[in-house]
């Protein structure tokens, strides 16, 4: 049971990183980024292409791919998303949904639908003795890095001046503008940061999961459920719900395998019946 719980925490690490990126974007722009799963997929394919075509190893890809995707996210926000933010939120959702299909089909056209192999870095091969059981070193690294990134993001948003401005622009944009702060200048960097988190999750997933054009589409619905459970726009809620849902899914596979595909949504329904704003969401979100 303990080993399965640890499996759940490792799976929850991907949910947490992706949900964190979605929450950051929604909190600032009020845009539901349906293309988030495609950026996750591009992160994995970016690592694969760098290794297969240029011989660039995992460690460089771990830094380079999120940076490149973050810059691409800034460009997407500047050119497309910014034009839609003053319209009905449905337009932003439809745009990101269409962008997801375009990215997915572009990769599918180039590489097909077959999964591509990606080796684990040699420095993280083997297993670690965790006392009660041995566990693959790479999975321990994924869990540790995701916790570090989530904690660093939380500290930046809650303990720095930049984080204070971002939170103020998220919660009270009109008042923030009245105080002389240019809210618009922070929108594109925040969107890019959210996309970079998805790219980071994709690079981390490449040695563990099948690298294929559909890997993001298979995951994004669950990630949206995680965000709703945690509370839309809540950083702490998204991270907590991400790891929690990872645990629930892993233990559900062990004890109630018949419900393994629907357990996440059962939890989501129960949480929304109890707290319509989500576990950590603001009460006005329920209106």
C-alpha positions in Angstrom: 0.0 0.0 0.0 2.8 2.4 0.8 4.5 1.8 -2.5 1.2 2.4 -4.3 0.8 5.6 -2.3 4.2 6.7 -3.4 3.2 5.9 -7.0 0.3 8.2 -6.5 2.5 11.0 -5.2 4.7 10.7 -8.3 1.6 10.8 -10.6 0.3 13.7 -8.6 3.5 15.6 -9.3 2.5 15.9 -12.9 -1.1 16.9 -12.0 0.3 19.5 -9.6 2.7 21.1 -12.1 0.0 21.2 -14.8 -2.8 22.4 -12.5 -0.4 25.1 -11.1 0.2 26.4 -14.7 -3.5 26.4 -15.4 -4.3 28.2 -12.2 -1.7 30.9 -12.7 -3.1 31.6 -16.2 -6.7 31.6 -15.1 -6.0 33.7 -12.1 -4.5 36.5 -14.2 -6.4 36.3 -17.5 -9.6 34.4 -16.6 -8.8 32.2 -19.6 -9.4 28.5 -19.5 -6.3 27.3 -21.4 -7.4 24.1 -23.1 -4.1 24.0 -25.0 -2.3 23.3 -21.8 -2.2 19.6 -22.5 -0.7 20.2 -26.0 2.1 22.3 -24.4 2.7 19.4 -22.1 3.0 17.2 -25.1 5.3 19.6 -26.8 7.6 19.6 -23.8 8.0 15.8 -24.1 8.5 16.0 -27.9 10.9 18.9 -27.5 13.1 16.7 -25.3 12.8 13.8 -27.7 13.7 16.0 -30.8 16.7 17.6 -29.0 18.1 14.1 -28.1 17.2 12.4 -31.4 18.2 15.1 -33.9 20.9 17.1 -32.0 22.2 14.7 -29.3 21.2 17.2 -26.5 20.8 15.3 -23.2 18.0 15.4 -20.7 19.6 17.9 -18.3 19.9 20.6 -21.0 16.4 19.8 -22.3 15.0 20.2 -18.8 16.0 23.9 -18.8 15.9 24.7 -22.6 12.5 23.3 -23.5 10.4 25.1 -20.8 12.2 28.4 -21.6 11.4 28.0 -25.3 7.8 27.1 -24.7 7.5 29.9 -22.2 8.6 32.3 -24.9 6.1 30.8 -27.3 3.4 31.2 -24.7 4.3 34.9 -24.4 4.0 35.2 -28.2 0.6 33.4 -28.2 -0.7 35.8 -25.5 0.5 38.9 -27.3 -0.7 38.0 -30.7 -3.9 36.1 -30.0 -5.2 35.7 -26.5 -4.9 39.4 -25.6 -7.5 40.2 -28.4 -10.0 37.9 -26.7 -9.8 38.8 -23.1 -12.4 41.5 -23.3 -14.9 39.3 -25.0 -17.0 36.5 -23.6 -14.7 33.8 -21.9 -16.1 31.3 -24.4 -14.0 32.9 -27.2 -10.8 32.2 -25.3 -11.9 28.7 -24.6 -12.7 28.0 -28.2 -9.4 29.6 -29.4 -7.3 27.5 -27.0 -9.3 24.4 -27.9 -8.6 25.0 -31.6 -4.9 25.7 -30.9 -4.7 22.4 -29.1 -6.0 20.6 -32.1 -3.6 22.4 -34.4 -0.6 21.5 -32.3 -1.7 18.0 -31.8 -2.3 17.4 -35.5 1.0 19.1 -36.5 3.0 16.7 -34.3 0.9 13.8 -35.5 1.6 14.7 -39.1 5.3 14.8 -38.5 5.8 11.8 -36.2 2.7 9.8 -36.6 0.7 8.3 -33.7 3.3 5.8 -32.6 5.0 6.4 -29.2 8.6 7.5 -29.3 11.2 6.1 -26.8 13.1 8.4 -24.5 15.8 7.0 -22.2 16.2 7.9 -18.6 19.3 9.9 -17.8 22.1 7.6 -16.6 22.7 9.6 -13.4 19.1 8.8 -12.4 19.1 5.1 -13.3 18.7 2.3 -10.7 16.7 2.6 -7.5 16.9 4.1 -4.0 16.3 2.3 -0.7 13.5 4.2 1.0 13.5 1.9 4.0 10.4 -0.2 3.5 10.9 -0.6 -0.2 13.2 0.3 -3.1 11.9 2.9 -5.6 13.2 4.0 -9.0 15.6 6.9 -8.6 14.1 8.9 -11.5 10.6 8.8 -10.0 12.0 10.1 -6.7 13.7 12.9 -8.7 10.5 13.8 -10.4 8.6 14.1 -7.1 11.4 16.1 -5.4 11.7 18.5 -8.3 7.9 19.1 -8.6 7.6 19.8 -4.9 10.6 22.3 -5.2 9.0 24.1 -8.2 5.6 24.3 -6.6 7.1 25.6 -3.3 9.3 28.1 -5.2 6.2 29.4 -7.1 4.2 29.8 -4.0 7.0 31.7 -2.2 7.5 34.0 -5.2 3.8 34.8 -5.4 3.4 35.3 -1.6 6.7 36.7 -0.4 8.0 39.0 -3.2 7.0 42.3 -4.7 6.5 40.7 -8.1 4.2 38.2 -6.6 2.3 40.9 -4.7 1.7 42.8 -8.0 0.6 39.6 -9.8 -1.8 38.7 -7.0 -3.2 42.2 -6.8 -3.7 42.3 -10.6 -5.4 39.0 -10.4 -7.8 39.8 -7.6 -8.5 43.6 -8.1 -7.2 44.7 -11.5 -9.1 48.0 -11.5 -7.8 49.0 -8.1 -4.3 47.9 -9.1 -4.5 50.2 -12.2 -5.7 53.0 -10.1 -2.5 52.7 -8.0 -0.4 53.3 -11.1 0.6 49.7 -11.8 0.5 48.6 -15.5 -1.4 45.4 -15.2 -1.1 44.6 -18.9 2.6 44.3 -18.8 2.4 41.3 -16.4 -0.2 39.3 -18.4 2.1 37.9 -21.1 4.9 36.8 -18.7 2.3 35.1 -16.4 0.8 33.3 -19.4 4.3 32.3 -20.6 5.2 31.0 -17.1 2.1 28.8 -17.0 3.0 27.4 -20.4 6.6 26.8 -19.2 5.3 24.8 -16.3 3.4 22.5 -18.7 6.6 22.2 -20.8 8.6 21.2 -17.7 6.0 18.6 -16.8 6.3 17.2 -20.4 10.1 16.9 -20.2 9.9 15.1 -16.9 7.2 12.8 -18.3 9.3 11.8 -21.4 11.4 9.1 -19.7 8.4 7.7 -17.8 5.5 7.8 -20.2 4.9 7.2 -23.9 5.9 10.3 -26.0 3.1 10.6 -28.5 0.8 13.4 -29.8 -2.1 12.2 -27.7 -0.4 12.2 -24.3 -1.7 15.7 -23.5 -5.2 15.0 -24.6 -5.3 11.9 -22.4 -4.3 14.0 -19.3 -5.9 17.4 -19.6 -9.4 16.5 -18.6 -8.2 15.0 -15.3 -6.1 18.2 -14.8 -9.1 20.4 -15.3 -10.9 18.3 -12.6 -7.9 18.8 -10.3 -8.1 22.6 -10.8 -11.9 22.6 -10.1 -11.4 20.6 -7.0 -8.6 22.8 -5.7 -10.5 26.0 -6.6 -10.2 28.0 -9.8 -7.3 30.4 -9.6 -6.0 29.0 -6.3 -2.3 28.2 -6.3 -2.3 26.3 -3.0 -5.5 24.5 -4.0 -4.2 23.3 -7.4 -1.0 21.9 -5.9 -2.8 20.2 -2.9 -5.5 18.8 -5.2 -2.9 17.6 -7.7 -1.0 15.5 -5.1 -4.3 14.4 -3.5 -5.9 13.2 -6.7 -2.7 11.3 -7.5 -3.0 9.5 -4.2 -6.7 8.8 -4.7 -6.2 7.5 -8.2 -3.3 5.2 -7.1 -5.1 3.8 -4.1 -8.3 3.5 -6.1 -6.5 1.4 -8.7 -5.4 -0.9 -5.9 -8.7 -1.2 -4.0 -11.5 -0.4 -6.4 -10.1 -0.9 -9.9 -13.6 -0.9 -11.4 -13.9 2.8 -10.5 -10.3 3.8 -11.5 -11.4 5.8 -14.6 -14.2 7.7 -12.8 -12.9 8.1 -9.3 -11.5 11.5 -9.9 -14.8 12.8 -11.2 -16.7 11.3 -8.3 -14.4 13.2 -6.0 -14.9 16.4 -8.0 -18.7 16.0 -7.8 -18.5 15.4 -4.0 -16.3 18.4 -3.5 -18.5 20.7 -5.6 -21.6 19.6 -3.7 -19.9 20.5 -0.4 -18.0 23.6 -1.6 -19.1 24.9 -5.0 -16.0 27.2 -5.1 -13.6 24.3 -4.6 -11.5 23.4 -1.6 -9.5 26.6 -1.6 -11.5 28.8 -4.0 -12.9 32.2 -3.1 -16.5 32.1 -2.2 -17.5 34.6 -4.9 -16.5 32.0 -7.4 -19.6 30.1 -6.4 -21.9 32.9 -7.6 
